[in-house]
Amino acid sequence: MKTEQTFKTKTGFCHILTDKIVLTRDGIVGNVAELTNGKSIYRTLAIYGVFAIFMLYYAYQSFVNQEWFWTIMFGGIGIYLIYNVIKSSNYSATPIIERNKIKNVEFKPAKKFLTRSYFKVDFEQIDGKIK
């Protein structure tokens, strides 16, 4: 299990090995990130969903009171959060990706001052889903 390449990510390190890709928080391959297959991402998305519902509720209350600035502000934040929850629901929190399960790797360049560049890796999970 010799490391071919290691690079820093937003939340840790990515180790590209001969047979798999391993994501770690501290840079040591033996200390793999939490081995929860996708459960933690759904918990986070649920929290954002609840927050979005509160934002939309406050937007409705502002609409009833004819406070147009707050209606637009809370409504915009609520819609933005719901959009991102739906978009992020297909992401995975899997820390180990076997090379033979990888279907596609795509590089997404950064948008200056807006986003970071990243790799999008489509792979088959244990249950057969493509993430």
C-alpha positions as CSV (number, residue, x, y, z in Angstrom):
1,M,0.0,0.0,0.0
2,K,2.6,2.5,-1.2
3,T,1.4,6.2,-1.5
4,E,1.6,7.4,-5.1
5,Q,0.5,10.9,-4.4
6,T,-0.8,13.0,-1.4
7,F,-2.4,16.4,-1.6
8,K,-4.2,18.8,0.8
9,T,-7.9,19.2,0.6
10,K,-10.3,21.6,2.3
11,T,-10.8,19.4,5.3
12,G,-7.7,17.2,5.4
13,F,-5.6,15.2,3.0
14,C,-6.2,12.9,0.0
15,H,-3.9,9.9,-0.4
16,I,-3.9,8.3,-3.8
17,L,-2.7,4.7,-3.4
18,T,-2.2,2.0,-6.0
19,D,-5.5,0.2,-5.1
20,K,-7.7,3.0,-3.5
21,I,-8.2,6.6,-2.6
22,V,-8.1,7.4,1.1
23,L,-9.4,10.7,2.7
24,T,-7.9,11.6,6.1
25,R,-8.2,14.5,8.4
26,D,-4.6,14.5,9.8
27,G,-2.5,13.3,6.9
28,I,-1.8,9.8,8.3
29,V,-3.2,7.0,6.2
30,G,-3.8,4.8,9.2
31,N,-6.1,7.4,10.8
32,V,-9.0,7.2,8.4
33,A,-11.8,9.6,8.8
34,E,-14.9,8.4,10.6
35,L,-16.2,5.2,8.9
36,T,-19.8,6.3,8.5
37,N,-21.0,5.6,5.1
38,G,-23.2,8.6,4.3
39,K,-25.1,8.9,7.6
40,S,-23.3,12.1,8.8
41,I,-24.0,14.0,5.6
42,Y,-27.7,13.4,5.9
43,R,-27.7,14.6,9.4
44,T,-26.1,17.8,8.3
45,L,-28.5,18.2,5.4
46,A,-31.4,17.7,7.8
47,I,-30.2,20.5,10.0
48,Y,-29.9,22.8,7.0
49,G,-33.4,21.7,5.9
50,V,-34.9,22.7,9.3
51,F,-33.1,26.0,9.2
52,A,-34.4,26.6,5.7
53,I,-38.0,25.9,6.9
54,F,-37.5,28.5,9.7
55,M,-36.3,31.0,7.1
56,L,-39.3,30.4,4.9
57,Y,-41.6,30.7,7.9
58,Y,-40.0,34.0,8.8
59,A,-40.4,35.1,5.2
60,Y,-44.1,34.3,5.3
61,Q,-44.5,36.2,8.6
62,S,-42.7,39.2,7.1
63,F,-44.9,39.0,4.0
64,V,-48.1,39.0,6.2
65,N,-46.7,42.1,8.0
66,Q,-45.8,43.7,4.7
67,E,-42.1,43.9,5.5
68,W,-40.8,43.5,2.0
69,F,-37.1,43.6,2.7
70,W,-37.2,40.8,5.3
71,T,-39.6,38.8,3.0
72,I,-37.1,38.9,0.2
73,M,-34.1,38.3,2.6
74,F,-35.5,35.3,4.5
75,G,-37.2,33.9,1.4
76,G,-34.0,34.1,-0.6
77,I,-31.9,32.4,2.1
78,G,-34.6,29.7,2.6
79,I,-34.8,28.9,-1.1
80,Y,-31.0,28.9,-1.5
81,L,-30.6,26.5,1.4
82,I,-33.3,24.1,0.0
83,Y,-31.6,24.2,-3.4
84,N,-28.3,23.3,-1.9
85,V,-29.8,20.5,0.3
86,I,-31.3,18.9,-2.8
87,K,-28.1,19.4,-4.8
88,S,-25.9,17.9,-2.0
89,S,-28.1,14.9,-1.2
90,N,-26.2,12.8,-3.7
91,Y,-22.8,13.5,-2.1
92,S,-21.0,10.8,0.0
93,A,-19.0,10.9,3.2
94,T,-17.1,7.7,2.4
95,P,-13.4,8.0,3.4
96,I,-12.2,5.1,1.3
97,I,-12.9,4.7,-2.4
98,E,-11.6,1.5,-4.1
99,R,-10.1,2.1,-7.6
100,N,-12.0,-0.6,-9.3
101,K,-15.3,1.0,-8.1
102,I,-14.5,4.4,-9.7
103,K,-16.6,5.1,-12.8
104,N,-15.5,8.7,-13.7
105,V,-13.2,11.5,-12.5
106,E,-13.8,15.0,-13.5
107,F,-11.8,18.2,-12.7
108,K,-13.9,21.3,-11.9
109,P,-11.8,24.5,-12.1
110,A,-12.2,27.4,-9.7
111,K,-14.3,30.4,-10.4
112,K,-12.1,33.3,-9.5
113,F,-13.0,34.7,-6.0
114,L,-16.1,32.5,-5.8
115,T,-15.3,28.8,-5.6
116,R,-12.4,26.4,-5.2
117,S,-11.3,23.9,-7.8
118,Y,-12.1,20.3,-7.0
119,F,-12.3,16.8,-8.4
120,K,-15.7,15.1,-8.9
121,V,-15.3,11.4,-8.4
122,D,-18.2,9.2,-9.5
123,F,-18.0,5.7,-7.8
124,E,-20.1,2.7,-6.9
125,Q,-20.8,2.3,-3.2
126,I,-21.1,-1.0,-1.3
127,D,-24.9,-1.0,-1.8
128,G,-24.5,-0.4,-5.6
129,K,-25.5,3.3,-5.7
130,I,-23.4,5.6,-7.8
131,K,-22.3,8.6,-5.8
